[in-house]
Amino acid sequence: MYFKKSIIALTGLFLCVFLIVHLSANSILVLPEDVARDMYNSYSTTLRESPLIKIVAYVLYLSIILHAIYALLITINNRKAKSKGYTMNRFKENSSWTSQNMGLLGITILIFIVVHLANFWARIKLGMGEGVDLDSKGHVDVYEVTYSLFQNGYYVIFYSLLMIPLGLHLHHGLKSAFMTLGFYHKKGLKILAKVSLVYAAIMTVGFGIIPIIVFFK
Ligand code: HEM
C-alpha cells in the first residue's frame, strides 16, 4: 500500500511542477497578438525540437499513466475495505468532501486531459484532425491552433469550468503527497496547507482565465 501511495505522491509532485511550467508558457497567450504569436510559437518549437525535452515528455506521459493506475487501484482497495467494514474511523466525519472524492475529481481531470491532448497534442505532434497552419518560419502555428480553439465558446466553458475540479484535486493532492512522503512537521504542515491553497488557486484562476481572455481578444 505504501509503495502505491509513494508512486502517486512522486508522480503527482512531478505533475505539479509540470503545471507551473505549462501555465507560465500559456500565460504568453494573454499578451497582444503581435508579440504573443511569435513568442508562443518559438517556445513551442524549441520544446518540440529539444532531445532533452523529449525525454522529459516521456517521463510526463508515464507519470500521468502511473498516477492514474495506482490511484485507481487504491480507490478500489479502499472501497472494498469500506464495504467489508474494515474502516474503524468515522470516515465521513473525519475528512473533507475533496479527500473523499479524489477518485471522482481525478477521473474528471483525466477526461479533460484526453480531450486536451486530442485538441492540441494530436493535432500538433501527430498532425491529426483538421490541417494546421504553418507560421512564417515554416513551423506549426501553435498560437493559431490555440487561438482558433478558444473562439469556440463551448471549449472556453469546458476548459474554464474543469479548472475547478483540477484546483480541488491539487489543493488536497499537494498536501497529501508531502505527508505520504513523511513530512509531518507540525508548523510545516500549517505552512504546507497554505502553500497548497495558494498553488491550487493560481492554477485554477490562471488556466481558467486564459481561454476567456483569448476568446475576447
Ligand atoms: C489554458 C489552458 C491550456 C492551454 C492553452 C494548453 C495548451 C497546450 C498546448 C498548446 C499543448 C501542446 C504543446 C506542444 O506540443 O507544442 C499542450 C500540451 C499538453 N498539455 Fe496543455 N494547455 C492548457 C491546460 C492544461 C492543463 C490544465 C493540463 C493538465 C491538467 C494540461 C496538460 C497538458 C499535457 C499533459 C500536454 C502534453 C505535453 C507534451 O507532450 O509536451 N494542459 N497544452
Residues whose N, C-alpha, C, O or C-beta is under 5 A from the ligand:
A	BS01	HEM	N26 S44 A57 F120 W121 I124 F207 I210 P211
